[in-house]
């Protein structure tokens, strides 16, 4: 059996791609969280369409920003990704519940892929954990 450091090669291209994916996800989530705090007219319209009271916007924004803060700290990034997965899963469920378009429903999934893909590409330990598990299952 290979050791984790031998099993998981890393390239600068992979690290850059991971950084870009994470940065895109973080920038969108920060923008979205701040909009929830500011509650402009488009947020009010979205909340009305989803059937949520506008009073929840600030709490949801704080929750989103807290999850992003945990995600951007390198030592807690995997935990932040788990929290963001739950948050984004709620967004998908909300979109499905009201029957929004495919793009509006899938967009949180795309952000989730950026969150996890960026973490996977940029974090050697996470790649080692996933690849080691796969190697163990194949044995």
C-alpha contacts under 8 A as a table, 3 or more apart, distances in Angstrom:
res1	aa1	res2	aa2	distance
2	X	6	X	6.24
2	X	7	X	5.88
3	X	6	X	5.35
3	X	7	X	6.08
4	X	7	X	5.09
4	X	8	X	6.27
4	X	128	X	5.26
4	X	129	X	7.74
4	X	132	X	6.85
5	X	8	X	5.73
5	X	9	X	7.46
5	X	128	X	7.34
6	X	9	X	6.82
7	X	128	X	6.94
7	X	131	X	7.55
7	X	132	X	7.69
8	X	124	X	6.97
8	X	127	X	6.64
8	X	128	X	5.78
8	X	131	X	7.55
10	X	14	X	6.61
10	X	15	X	7.31
10	X	124	X	7.25
11	X	14	X	5.19
11	X	15	X	6.35
12	X	15	X	5.02
12	X	16	X	6.07
13	X	16	X	5.10
13	X	17	X	6.07
14	X	17	X	5.11
14	X	18	X	6.13
14	X	121	X	5.66
14	X	122	X	6.83
15	X	18	X	5.09
15	X	19	X	6.17
15	X	121	X	5.99
15	X	122	X	4.78
16	X	19	X	5.01
16	X	20	X	6.14
16	X	122	X	7.58
17	X	20	X	5.14
17	X	21	X	6.12
17	X	118	X	7.00
17	X	121	X	6.92
17	X	122	X	7.69
18	X	21	X	5.16
18	X	22	X	6.10
18	X	117	X	6.71
18	X	118	X	3.81
18	X	119	X	6.25
18	X	120	X	7.14
18	X	121	X	4.61
18	X	122	X	4.64
19	X	22	X	5.20
19	X	23	X	5.95
19	X	118	X	6.10
19	X	122	X	6.41
20	X	23	X	5.01
20	X	24	X	6.11
20	X	118	X	7.19
21	X	24	X	5.27
21	X	25	X	6.32
21	X	114	X	5.10
21	X	115	X	6.95
21	X	117	X	6.89
21	X	118	X	4.72
22	X	25	X	5.16
22	X	26	X	6.03
22	X	114	X	6.10
22	X	115	X	5.60
22	X	117	X	7.79
22	X	118	X	4.72
22	X	119	X	6.81
23	X	26	X	5.08
23	X	27	X	5.95
24	X	27	X	5.22
24	X	28	X	6.23
24	X	114	X	7.40
25	X	28	X	5.32
25	X	29	X	6.11
25	X	111	X	5.71
25	X	112	X	7.83
25	X	114	X	5.78
25	X	115	X	5.88
26	X	29	X	5.09
26	X	30	X	5.91
26	X	68	X	6.69
26	X	72	X	7.85
26	X	115	X	7.93
27	X	30	X	5.19
27	X	31	X	6.12
28	X	31	X	5.12
28	X	32	X	6.09
29	X	32	X	4.98
29	X	33	X	5.93
29	X	64	X	7.25
29	X	65	X	7.48
29	X	68	X	7.11
30	X	33	X	5.08
30	X	34	X	6.10
30	X	64	X	7.96
30	X	65	X	6.41
30	X	68	X	7.31
31	X	34	X	5.31
31	X	35	X	6.20
32	X	35	X	5.10
32	X	36	X	6.33
32	X	61	X	7.52
33	X	36	X	5.13
33	X	37	X	6.52
33	X	60	X	7.63
33	X	61	X	4.33
33	X	62	X	6.88
33	X	64	X	5.70
33	X	65	X	5.66
34	X	37	X	5.02
34	X	38	X	6.24
34	X	61	X	6.46
34	X	65	X	7.86
35	X	38	X	5.01
35	X	39	X	5.83
35	X	40	X	6.89
35	X	43	X	7.17
35	X	61	X	7.51
36	X	39	X	5.15
36	X	40	X	7.95
36	X	43	X	6.73
36	X	57	X	5.06
36	X	58	X	5.61
36	X	60	X	6.94
36	X	61	X	4.77
37	X	57	X	6.51
37	X	58	X	4.66
37	X	59	X	7.96
37	X	61	X	5.53
37	X	62	X	7.35
38	X	58	X	7.77
39	X	42	X	7.84
39	X	43	X	5.54
39	X	44	X	6.42
39	X	54	X	7.91
39	X	57	X	6.84
39	X	58	X	7.64
40	X	43	X	5.52
40	X	44	X	6.53
41	X	44	X	5.01
41	X	45	X	6.19
42	X	45	X	5.04
42	X	46	X	6.12
43	X	46	X	5.03
43	X	47	X	6.08
44	X	47	X	5.19
44	X	48	X	6.17
44	X	54	X	6.07
45	X	48	X	5.09
45	X	49	X	6.19
46	X	49	X	5.06
46	X	50	X	6.14
47	X	50	X	5.06
47	X	51	X	6.01
47	X	52	X	5.08
47	X	53	X	6.48
47	X	54	X	6.04
47	X	57	X	7.94
48	X	51	X	5.02
48	X	52	X	6.00
48	X	53	X	6.96
48	X	54	X	7.46
49	X	52	X	7.80
49	X	98	X	7.67
50	X	94	X	6.63
50	X	95	X	7.29
50	X	98	X	6.29
52	X	56	X	7.23
53	X	56	X	5.89
53	X	57	X	7.82
54	X	57	X	5.46
55	X	58	X	6.82
55	X	59	X	7.96
56	X	59	X	5.42
56	X	60	X	6.10
57	X	60	X	5.14
57	X	61	X	6.00
58	X	61	X	4.98
58	X	62	X	6.14
59	X	62	X	5.11
59	X	63	X	6.12
60	X	63	X	5.02
60	X	64	X	6.08
61	X	64	X	5.07
61	X	65	X	6.11
62	X	65	X	5.15
62	X	66	X	6.03
63	X	66	X	5.13
63	X	67	X	6.26
64	X	67	X	5.19
64	X	68	X	6.26
64	X	84	X	7.61
64	X	87	X	7.32
65	X	68	X	5.00
65	X	69	X	6.09
66	X	69	X	5.03
66	X	70	X	6.34
67	X	70	X	5.19
67	X	71	X	6.19
67	X	80	X	5.53
67	X	81	X	7.94
67	X	83	X	6.04
67	X	84	X	6.01
68	X	71	X	4.87
68	X	72	X	6.20
68	X	80	X	6.59
68	X	84	X	7.31
69	X	72	X	5.37
69	X	73	X	6.65
69	X	80	X	7.66
70	X	73	X	5.61
70	X	76	X	5.78
70	X	77	X	6.15
70	X	79	X	7.22
70	X	80	X	4.81
71	X	74	X	7.28
71	X	76	X	6.17
71	X	77	X	4.06
71	X	78	X	6.87
71	X	79	X	6.95
71	X	80	X	3.90
71	X	81	X	5.88
72	X	76	X	7.67
72	X	77	X	5.92
72	X	80	X	7.68
73	X	76	X	5.51
73	X	77	X	5.69
74	X	77	X	5.16
75	X	78	X	7.85
76	X	79	X	5.40
76	X	80	X	6.17
77	X	80	X	4.88
77	X	81	X	6.07
77	X	119	X	7.64
78	X	81	X	4.99
78	X	82	X	6.34
78	X	119	X	7.53
79	X	82	X	5.09
79	X	83	X	6.32
80	X	83	X	5.03
80	X	84	X	6.05
81	X	84	X	5.02
81	X	85	X	6.03
81	X	115	X	6.36
81	X	116	X	6.55
82	X	85	X	5.05
82	X	86	X	6.53
83	X	86	X	5.24
83	X	87	X	6.32
84	X	87	X	4.85
84	X	88	X	5.93
84	X	112	X	7.41
85	X	88	X	5.17
85	X	89	X	5.92
85	X	112	X	6.17
86	X	89	X	4.97
86	X	90	X	6.33
87	X	90	X	5.25
87	X	91	X	6.57
88	X	91	X	4.88
88	X	92	X	6.33
88	X	108	X	5.44
88	X	109	X	7.00
88	X	111	X	7.91
88	X	112	X	6.79
89	X	92	X	5.09
89	X	93	X	6.20
89	X	108	X	7.45
89	X	109	X	7.71
90	X	93	X	5.00
90	X	94	X	6.10
91	X	94	X	5.10
91	X	95	X	6.26
91	X	105	X	7.90
91	X	108	X	6.54
92	X	95	X	5.14
92	X	96	X	6.14
92	X	105	X	5.41
92	X	106	X	7.04
92	X	108	X	6.26
92	X	109	X	7.38
93	X	96	X	5.10
93	X	97	X	6.03
94	X	97	X	5.13
94	X	98	X	6.65
95	X	98	X	5.61
95	X	99	X	6.19
95	X	100	X	5.45
95	X	104	X	6.80
95	X	105	X	5.26
96	X	99	X	5.01
96	X	100	X	6.33
96	X	105	X	6.37
100	X	104	X	6.21
100	X	105	X	6.48
101	X	104	X	5.36
101	X	105	X	6.27
102	X	105	X	5.09
102	X	106	X	5.96
103	X	106	X	5.10
103	X	107	X	5.76
104	X	107	X	5.43
104	X	108	X	7.74
105	X	108	X	6.83
105	X	109	X	7.81
106	X	109	X	5.14
106	X	110	X	6.42
107	X	110	X	5.04
107	X	111	X	6.42
108	X	111	X	5.02
108	X	112	X	6.16
109	X	112	X	4.90
109	X	113	X	6.19
110	X	113	X	5.05
110	X	114	X	6.35
111	X	114	X	5.04
111	X	115	X	6.21
112	X	115	X	4.92
112	X	116	X	6.21
113	X	116	X	5.30
113	X	117	X	5.49
113	X	118	X	7.98
114	X	117	X	5.03
114	X	118	X	5.59
115	X	118	X	5.51
115	X	119	X	6.29
116	X	119	X	5.01
116	X	120	X	5.94
117	X	120	X	5.02
117	X	121	X	6.04
118	X	121	X	5.25
118	X	122	X	5.93
119	X	122	X	5.20
119	X	123	X	5.58
119	X	126	X	7.56
120	X	123	X	5.53
120	X	124	X	7.50
120	X	126	X	5.93
120	X	127	X	5.69
121	X	124	X	7.51
121	X	127	X	7.32
123	X	126	X	5.46
123	X	127	X	6.49
124	X	127	X	5.21
124	X	128	X	6.12
125	X	128	X	5.01
125	X	129	X	6.20
126	X	129	X	5.09
126	X	130	X	6.30
127	X	130	X	5.22
127	X	131	X	5.93
128	X	131	X	5.17
128	X	132	X	5.66
129	X	132	X	5.25
129	X	133	X	6.13
130	X	133	X	5.28
130	X	134	X	6.34
131	X	134	X	5.05
131	X	135	X	6.14
132	X	135	X	5.04
132	X	136	X	6.11
133	X	136	X	5.05
133	X	137	X	6.22
134	X	137	X	5.18
134	X	138	X	6.33
135	X	138	X	5.29
135	X	139	X	6.52
136	X	139	X	5.40
